[in-house]
Amino acid sequence: MNPCNLCMPPPMDTTFDDLFSGRCILVNGPVIVGAGPSGLSVGAGLKQEGVPFVILERASCIASLWQNWTYDQLKLHLPKQFCELPYHPFPENFPEYPTKHQFVDYLESYVKKFDINPRFNESVQSAKFDEICDLWHVKTLRNDDSTIEYICRWLVVATGENAEKVVPEFEGLQEFGGRVLHACDYKTGEAYQGKNVLVVGCGNSGMEVSLDLCHHNALPLMVVRSSVHILPREIFGKSTFELSVKLTMWLPIWVVDKTLLAAARLILGNVEKYGLKRPSTGPLQLKNTQGKTPVLDIGAFKQIRSGKIKIIPGINRFSSGKVELVNGQILEIDSVILATGYCSNVPSWLKENEFFSKDGFPKSNLPNGWKGKSGIYAVGFSRRGLSGASLDAIRVAQDISKIGKKEIVCNKKCKSHF
């Protein structure tokens, strides 16, 4: 890039302001897409570096996934020290596994501490790099149907791995007639008391929704279509995640996998006799290669062993009030909850094909998946949870600050020639 390009935004030591009050805004710094934990972490890092920025968020609040797409009794899966955002620890009085509401309160305090002000209700429609001017053009649509174009030097993609719900198609589902919703719309099992509820999916969401249904005296039937690793959340009083992190510092992943599986069998027993077939690849290796997170059990497996959560095979088709399974069995059900996961929405708006793949994840493997060419960055796509997103956010903020300071020096030198 030529840092003396006349199309370049003003130096970063100027005060940020909207240079255009209408449809076009020149951003004196990066545009961050997404006001979840990843985007907020980048914003806090840029504040630390003295770099101005704009955060765009399609929802009306920060962390909309946590606030709008999770059930009421959700708690963090990992101990709080692995879920902290940069530069701001959790309050000491928070439990080891904070609740959903405590985590949202923590994020609100984070925004307040670093004076982060996202632009809400702006959905990014497209982001395209202009090779002539070396600038990004980010177009958004607001709730009032007005459009704005942001022009910036850097683009930070922080929409994360779980931006859109995945809703698979099933034959006859429209004929079913009962209530059907995705797990992101499930809040509590109160309305399902005494009902037969088909939960499609056996990941962390499927397990925890089924457990919550049990707590409300519903009758969950959980569809297990493929193999799954289920591990205890804690092993002999220690966090399974923390234990795996420490072990991988000294041992090969395959050894750690065997250790975790041996401990899981000792604590949980043989899960396969209850219909939960384990993959042939170990849990950490599977996570690293395919992004499939193992289930950290918080009580669902106890309900599976007791028969309160029934494991059933895959679905053949639905009919009025019924579901036919792949083994030919027909069950009467009242409701369906699709715990079928989420996906990235990056391909729907990012107009480039070098950094991101068609599935919406950076093509580069760790540890370089956070930075691409032409001033594009990614945070929250490392499949390493909040701790991985925080590390990438720090890298991104420092890298943008370093590049910006070099360009300021270059600009000053160029001006001295006139």
PyMOL commands that set and color helices and strands:
alter all, ss='L'
color gray80, all
select helices_A, chain A and resi 37-49+64-68+80-82+100-113+173-175+183-185+190-192+204-215+240-248+253-268+271-274+283-290+300-306+346-348+385-415
alter helices_A, ss='H'
color red, helices_A
select strands_A, chain A and resi 24-26+31-33+54-56+122-130+135-142+147-152+155-157+164-165+179-182+196-200+219-223+230-232+234-235+238-239+295-297+310-312+315-319+322-325+330-332+335-338+342-343+376-378
alter strands_A, ss='S'
color yellow, strands_A
deselect
rebuild
show_as cartoon
